[in-house]
């Protein structure tokens, strides 16, 4: 029998998945539900994307890629960011991941050591504290409000450090 690590034993059930499951149960019961649980679109993948994916597979693009993303995709992200937001980045400043949780977990793993305290501004994504705790850190929540555009009170930040 393989024994799981203590870290694996410390993983808590996903609040995001629990909310999504509850929303599906309510929908199945005929309730009108607008779920904000998971960051998944409520429409099918557009046909042009499906066709491009099938073409890539047919063209043999099925091998490992650079860990931070293929150069063409990173360049396209830079172009789109410049066109949409007016902010210029270089491909070397872009890292592609398979989702928000993956990217954030990589960040926490790279930055958080056991015993570290991490300031998290509320409102926050429910996964932040769990991911920080999984890396051995402690999330310290700093409340914000709409009254000041969710900007943290710097005195509260200083007190939490």
Backbone as CSV, one residue per row, in Angstrom:
resi,resn,N_x,N_y,N_z,CA_x,CA_y,CA_z,C_x,C_y,C_z
1,UNK,0.845,-1.180,0.000,0.000,0.000,0.000,0.889,1.242,0.000
2,UNK,0.605,2.162,-0.874,1.364,3.414,-0.940,0.778,4.394,0.067
3,UNK,1.640,4.950,0.889,1.209,5.938,1.881,1.310,7.333,1.262
4,UNK,0.230,8.070,1.349,0.226,9.435,0.836,1.015,10.348,1.764
5,UNK,1.535,11.419,1.200,2.287,12.399,1.982,1.359,13.119,2.954
6,UNK,1.949,13.687,3.984,1.167,14.490,4.927,0.504,15.646,4.187
7,UNK,1.222,16.211,3.214,0.678,17.312,2.414,-0.610,16.874,1.714
8,UNK,-0.606,15.659,1.159,-1.808,15.152,0.486,-2.947,14.965,1.472
9,UNK,-2.636,14.522,2.667,-3.665,14.347,3.698,-4.256,15.685,4.143
10,UNK,-3.488,16.760,3.970,-3.940,18.083,4.399,-4.839,18.778,3.380
11,UNK,-4.985,18.202,2.201,-5.817,18.828,1.171,-7.274,18.800,1.609
12,UNK,-7.899,19.961,1.551,-9.313,20.079,1.905,-10.153,19.952,0.642
13,UNK,-11.384,19.490,0.772,-12.262,19.434,-0.406,-12.405,20.829,-1.033
14,UNK,-12.500,20.859,-2.335,-12.594,22.118,-3.063,-13.941,22.797,-2.837
15,UNK,-13.901,24.014,-2.305,-15.135,24.790,-2.135,-15.743,25.126,-3.492
16,UNK,-14.896,25.336,-4.486,-15.381,25.646,-5.835,-16.194,24.478,-6.393
17,UNK,-15.659,23.279,-6.260,-16.363,22.097,-6.770,-17.639,21.851,-5.968
18,UNK,-17.580,22.080,-4.667,-18.784,21.902,-3.836,-19.886,22.856,-4.286
19,UNK,-19.520,24.105,-4.568,-20.522,25.078,-5.037,-21.065,24.676,-6.405
20,UNK,-20.180,24.232,-7.295,-20.612,23.821,-8.632,-21.549,22.620,-8.555
21,UNK,-21.219,21.677,-7.686,-22.066,20.493,-7.505,-23.440,20.891,-6.989
22,UNK,-23.480,21.775,-6.013,-24.753,22.239,-5.454,-25.587,22.950,-6.532
23,UNK,-24.923,23.785,-7.338,-25.638,24.490,-8.408,-26.241,23.502,-9.403
24,UNK,-25.488,22.445,-9.747,-26.001,21.427,-10.674,-27.189,20.688,-10.065
25,UNK,-27.099,20.393,-8.763,-28.217,19.717,-8.080,-29.473,20.589,-8.105
26,UNK,-29.310,21.874,-7.837,-30.449,22.785,-7.834,-31.044,22.919,-9.232
27,UNK,-30.185,22.999,-10.255,-30.669,23.071,-11.638,-31.446,21.810,-11.991
28,UNK,-30.895,20.651,-11.585,-31.568,19.383,-11.866,-32.925,19.308,-11.173
29,UNK,-33.072,20.035,-10.058,-34.340,20.066,-9.326,-35.288,21.122,-9.891
30,UNK,-34.873,21.758,-11.006,-35.739,22.723,-11.657,-35.582,24.161,-11.177
31,UNK,-34.612,24.421,-10.348,-34.394,25.782,-9.842,-33.664,26.600,-10.895
32,UNK,-33.962,27.894,-10.923,-33.274,28.817,-11.831,-31.990,29.267,-11.130
33,UNK,-30.843,28.777,-11.602,-29.571,29.011,-10.926,-28.593,29.695,-11.867
34,UNK,-27.947,30.717,-11.370,-26.849,31.365,-12.076,-25.609,31.104,-11.234
35,UNK,-24.789,30.165,-11.661,-23.649,29.727,-10.864,-22.393,30.500,-11.248
36,UNK,-21.709,31.004,-10.243,-20.414,31.656,-10.439,-19.302,30.803,-9.835
37,UNK,-19.559,29.522,-9.663,-18.630,28.639,-8.959,-17.342,28.402,-9.742
38,UNK,-17.442,27.946,-10.957,-16.248,27.646,-11.742,-16.149,28.610,-12.911
39,UNK,-14.931,28.890,-13.311,-14.701,29.831,-14.405,-14.800,29.158,-15.755
40,UNK,-15.939,28.593,-16.021,-16.143,27.858,-17.260,-17.266,28.526,-18.038
41,UNK,-17.078,28.739,-19.343,-18.143,29.389,-20.111,-19.415,28.549,-20.150
42,UNK,-20.528,29.228,-20.332,-21.813,28.527,-20.401,-22.238,28.289,-21.845
43,UNK,-21.248,28.209,-22.734,-21.528,27.955,-24.148,-20.481,26.960,-24.658
44,UNK,-20.809,26.246,-25.721,-19.844,25.273,-26.249,-18.622,25.976,-26.857
45,UNK,-17.544,25.231,-26.962,-16.338,25.774,-27.593,-16.689,26.191,-29.019
46,UNK,-16.335,27.432,-29.407,-16.650,27.896,-30.762,-16.061,26.974,-31.837
47,UNK,-16.788,26.849,-32.924,-16.426,25.923,-33.999,-15.027,26.187,-34.545
48,UNK,-14.637,27.460,-34.698,-13.313,27.752,-35.258,-12.196,27.228,-34.350
49,UNK,-12.440,27.228,-33.052,-11.440,26.707,-32.119,-11.385,25.186,-32.211
50,UNK,-12.543,24.547,-32.303,-12.583,23.088,-32.470,-11.851,22.674,-33.750
51,UNK,-12.106,23.407,-34.835,-11.455,23.096,-36.112,-9.943,23.287,-36.015
52,UNK,-9.511,24.370,-35.359,-8.071,24.620,-35.211,-7.418,23.524,-34.374
53,UNK,-8.106,23.057,-33.335,-7.565,21.977,-32.499,-7.440,20.685,-33.301
54,UNK,-8.467,20.361,-34.080,-8.421,19.160,-34.913,-7.316,19.256,-35.955
55,UNK,-7.146,20.435,-36.545,-6.090,20.642,-37.544,-4.716,20.475,-36.900
56,UNK,-4.547,21.018,-35.700,-3.258,20.889,-35.008,-2.930,19.419,-34.761
57,UNK,-3.935,18.642,-34.346,-3.713,17.207,-34.125,-3.367,16.523,-35.441
58,UNK,-4.120,16.830,-36.497,-3.865,16.232,-37.807,-2.487,16.615,-38.337
59,UNK,-2.018,17.809,-37.981,-0.704,18.274,-38.416,0.426,17.741,-37.538
60,UNK,0.091,16.898,-36.572,1.120,16.285,-35.742,1.595,17.137,-34.581
61,UNK,0.862,18.167,-34.250,1.261,19.025,-33.127,0.750,18.410,-31.823
62,UNK,1.334,17.271,-31.483,0.883,16.506,-30.325,2.021,16.210,-29.353
63,UNK,3.133,16.891,-29.509,4.306,16.639,-28.663,4.372,17.670,-27.533
64,UNK,5.267,17.421,-26.592,5.477,18.369,-25.504,5.876,19.723,-26.058
65,UNK,5.469,20.750,-25.354,5.798,22.121,-25.744,6.679,22.739,-24.656
66,UNK,7.255,23.903,-24.918,7.983,24.583,-23.849,7.062,24.803,-22.645
67,UNK,7.614,24.700,-21.450,6.806,24.784,-20.237,6.025,26.089,-20.131
68,UNK,6.549,27.173,-20.652,5.858,28.458,-20.534,4.928,28.750,-21.710
69,UNK,4.823,27.819,-22.658,3.921,28.007,-23.799,4.675,28.091,-25.107
70,UNK,3.988,27.748,-26.201,4.640,27.805,-27.508,4.849,29.269,-27.902
71,UNK,5.960,29.559,-28.578,6.282,30.955,-28.913,5.178,31.685,-29.683
72,UNK,4.521,30.991,-30.623,3.476,31.644,-31.413,2.301,32.073,-30.534
73,UNK,1.934,31.239,-29.576,0.836,31.575,-28.671,1.229,32.752,-27.781
74,UNK,2.440,32.725,-27.257,2.893,33.806,-26.391,2.935,35.135,-27.159
75,UNK,3.364,35.085,-28.410,3.372,36.301,-29.239,1.950,36.794,-29.496
76,UNK,1.027,35.869,-29.753,-0.372,36.242,-29.981,-0.985,36.856,-28.723
77,UNK,-0.643,36.331,-27.561,-1.136,36.891,-26.299,-0.629,38.319,-26.136
78,UNK,0.632,38.552,-26.468,1.193,39.908,-26.387,0.454,40.868,-27.325
79,UNK,0.188,40.422,-28.547,-0.532,41.257,-29.510,-1.939,41.571,-29.029
80,UNK,-2.631,40.576,-28.517,-4.008,40.752,-28.044,-4.051,41.673,-26.830
81,UNK,-3.099,41.520,-25.932,-3.037,42.371,-24.742,-2.783,43.821,-25.133
82,UNK,-1.916,44.027,-26.097,-1.646,45.392,-26.579,-2.884,45.978,-27.248
83,UNK,-3.535,45.196,-28.107,-4.723,45.684,-28.826,-5.886,45.970,-27.874
84,UNK,-6.117,45.095,-26.902,-7.277,45.226,-26.020,-7.042,46.159,-24.836
85,UNK,-5.838,46.136,-24.293,-5.571,46.868,-23.055,-4.564,48.003,-23.211
86,UNK,-3.891,48.047,-24.353,-2.883,49.086,-24.556,-1.633,48.870,-23.723
87,UNK,-1.421,47.631,-23.272,-0.264,47.294,-22.446,0.647,46.386,-23.256
88,UNK,1.931,46.740,-23.297,2.876,45.967,-24.110,3.722,45.039,-23.252
89,UNK,3.731,43.767,-23.638,4.569,42.757,-23.011,5.371,42.055,-24.089
90,UNK,6.463,41.465,-23.677,7.277,40.643,-24.570,6.944,39.177,-24.290
91,UNK,7.093,38.308,-25.296,6.805,36.884,-25.070,7.565,36.286,-23.878
92,UNK,8.748,36.805,-23.593,9.510,36.290,-22.446,8.838,36.636,-21.116
93,UNK,7.871,37.548,-21.138,7.147,37.941,-19.930,5.815,37.201,-19.787
94,UNK,5.528,36.280,-20.697,4.258,35.555,-20.715,4.498,34.095,-20.348
95,UNK,3.628,33.574,-19.504,3.660,32.152,-19.151,2.244,31.607,-19.320
96,UNK,2.101,30.608,-20.159,0.812,29.998,-20.437,0.617,28.818,-19.484
97,UNK,-0.573,28.713,-18.918,-0.873,27.584,-18.043,-2.180,26.946,-18.491
98,UNK,-2.535,25.838,-17.842,-3.785,25.178,-18.225,-4.955,25.645,-17.371
99,UNK,-4.788,26.752,-16.659,-5.886,27.316,-15.893,-5.385,28.134,-14.722
100,UNK,-6.306,28.873,-14.117,-5.957,29.753,-13.016,-5.404,29.024,-11.808
101,UNK,-6.023,27.903,-11.424,-5.542,27.166,-10.254,-4.125,26.650,-10.474
102,UNK,-3.859,26.172,-11.677,-2.526,25.672,-12.005,-1.506,26.805,-11.898
103,UNK,-1.800,27.931,-12.494,-0.861,29.056,-12.458,-0.630,29.537,-11.033
104,UNK,-1.706,29.681,-10.274,-1.571,30.152,-8.893,-0.819,29.154,-8.023
105,UNK,-1.078,27.874,-8.195,-0.367,26.875,-7.399,1.126,26.927,-7.707
106,UNK,1.478,27.118,-8.981,2.889,27.253,-9.331,3.506,28.471,-8.643
107,UNK,2.754,29.567,-8.585,3.252,30.776,-7.917,3.474,30.517,-6.434
108,UNK,2.462,29.931,-5.768,2.603,29.661,-4.330,3.776,28.716,-4.082
109,UNK,3.896,27.669,-4.902,4.990,26.708,-4.717,6.351,27.391,-4.870
110,UNK,6.439,28.356,-5.754,7.707,29.045,-5.980,8.027,30.066,-4.889
111,UNK,7.012,30.626,-4.251,7.237,31.740,-3.331,7.021,31.435,-1.858
112,UNK,6.173,30.466,-1.528,5.776,30.254,-0.131,6.583,29.116,0.499
113,UNK,7.189,29.426,1.630,7.906,28.428,2.418,7.071,28.066,3.640
114,UNK,7.298,26.879,4.201,6.589,26.530,5.440,6.793,27.613,6.503
115,UNK,5.681,28.036,7.097,5.729,29.070,8.127,5.521,30.481,7.610
116,UNK,5.572,30.678,6.296,5.355,32.017,5.730,3.909,32.457,5.930
117,UNK,3.721,33.743,6.097,2.392,34.339,6.125,2.202,35.110,4.823
118,UNK,1.046,34.912,4.206,0.748,35.538,2.918,-0.475,36.415,3.085
119,UNK,-0.339,37.698,2.739,-1.476,38.608,2.814,-2.382,38.362,1.619
120,UNK,-3.661,38.176,1.891,-4.659,37.934,0.849,-5.750,38.981,1.022
121,UNK,-5.991,39.733,-0.031,-7.016,40.777,0.023,-8.381,40.195,-0.322
122,UNK,-9.357,40.470,0.548,-10.725,40.005,0.339,-11.515,41.120,-0.337
123,UNK,-12.379,40.790,-1.284,-12.752,39.435,-1.656,-11.624,38.739,-2.430
124,UNK,-11.578,37.433,-2.283,-10.553,36.630,-2.931,-11.174,35.333,-3.430
125,UNK,-10.448,34.673,-4.289,-10.896,33.393,-4.825,-10.738,32.356,-3.721
126,UNK,-11.736,31.516,-3.521,-11.754,30.582,-2.393,-10.553,29.645,-2.365
127,UNK,-9.882,29.463,-3.462,-8.739,28.550,-3.510,-7.469,29.128,-2.887
128,UNK,-7.359,30.446,-2.793,-6.103,31.037,-2.307,-5.665,30.485,-0.954
129,UNK,-6.489,30.582,0.096,-6.009,30.101,1.400,-5.630,28.621,1.390
130,UNK,-6.420,27.787,0.744,-6.118,26.353,0.708,-4.800,26.077,0.002
131,UNK,-4.563,26.762,-1.101,-3.315,26.555,-1.833,-2.118,27.032,-1.007
132,UNK,-2.265,28.167,-0.362,-1.186,28.699,0.481,-0.901,27.726,1.623
133,UNK,-1.947,27.207,2.250,-1.784,26.255,3.347,-1.132,24.963,2.865
134,UNK,-1.466,24.518,1.666,-0.868,23.314,1.110,0.649,23.480,0.953
135,UNK,1.099,24.710,0.737,2.531,24.994,0.617,3.186,25.249,1.971
136,UNK,2.404,25.131,3.038,2.953,25.311,4.372,2.820,26.712,4.916
137,UNK,2.172,27.589,4.169,1.999,28.963,4.615,0.662,29.175,5.306
138,UNK,0.472,30.386,5.788,-0.779,30.786,6.423,-1.309,32.013,5.696
139,UNK,-2.552,31.967,5.293,-3.180,33.120,4.642,-3.668,34.086,5.712
140,UNK,-3.279,35.342,5.585,-3.770,36.394,6.474,-4.682,37.275,5.629
141,UNK,-5.955,37.283,5.962,-6.958,37.967,5.153,-7.037,39.445,5.543
142,UNK,-6.949,40.309,4.538,-7.109,41.752,4.700,-8.416,42.123,3.997
143,UNK,-9.384,42.608,4.752,-10.686,42.944,4.187,-10.604,44.239,3.378
144,UNK,-11.356,44.291,2.299,-11.525,45.513,1.510,-13.023,45.690,1.281
145,UNK,-13.413,46.886,0.848,-14.832,47.153,0.594,-15.008,47.921,-0.700
146,UNK,-16.227,47.875,-1.197,-16.556,48.631,-2.392,-16.510,50.129,-2.161
147,UNK,-16.642,50.542,-0.903,-16.644,51.976,-0.584,-15.342,52.659,-1.012
148,UNK,-14.248,51.885,-1.025,-12.974,52.474,-1.472,-12.397,51.684,-2.651
149,UNK,-13.292,51.228,-3.528,-12.912,50.489,-4.741,-12.053,49.264,-4.442
150,UNK,-12.277,48.634,-3.299,-11.589,47.417,-2.898,-10.073,47.601,-2.774
151,UNK,-9.672,48.831,-2.505,-8.260,49.097,-2.232,-7.997,48.808,-0.759
152,UNK,-6.920,48.100,-0.431,-6.656,47.778,0.960,-6.252,49.009,1.753
153,UNK,-6.628,49.026,3.028,-6.212,50.082,3.948,-4.736,49.819,4.286
154,UNK,-3.869,50.745,3.958,-2.440,50.519,4.134,-2.060,50.359,5.603
155,UNK,-2.802,50.979,6.516,-2.534,50.785,7.932,-2.818,49.333,8.336
156,UNK,-3.889,48.739,7.781,-4.200,47.336,8.059,-3.126,46.415,7.472
157,UNK,-2.659,46.771,6.288,-1.589,45.965,5.655,-0.340,46.033,6.531
158,UNK,0.044,47.232,6.952,1.245,47.391,7.790,1.095,46.628,9.091
159,UNK,-0.096,46.644,9.674,-0.327,45.935,10.928,-0.252,44.427,10.748
160,UNK,-0.601,43.940,9.553,-0.601,42.507,9.306,0.795,41.973,8.987
161,UNK,1.694,42.854,8.603,3.052,42.416,8.233,3.867,42.112,9.479
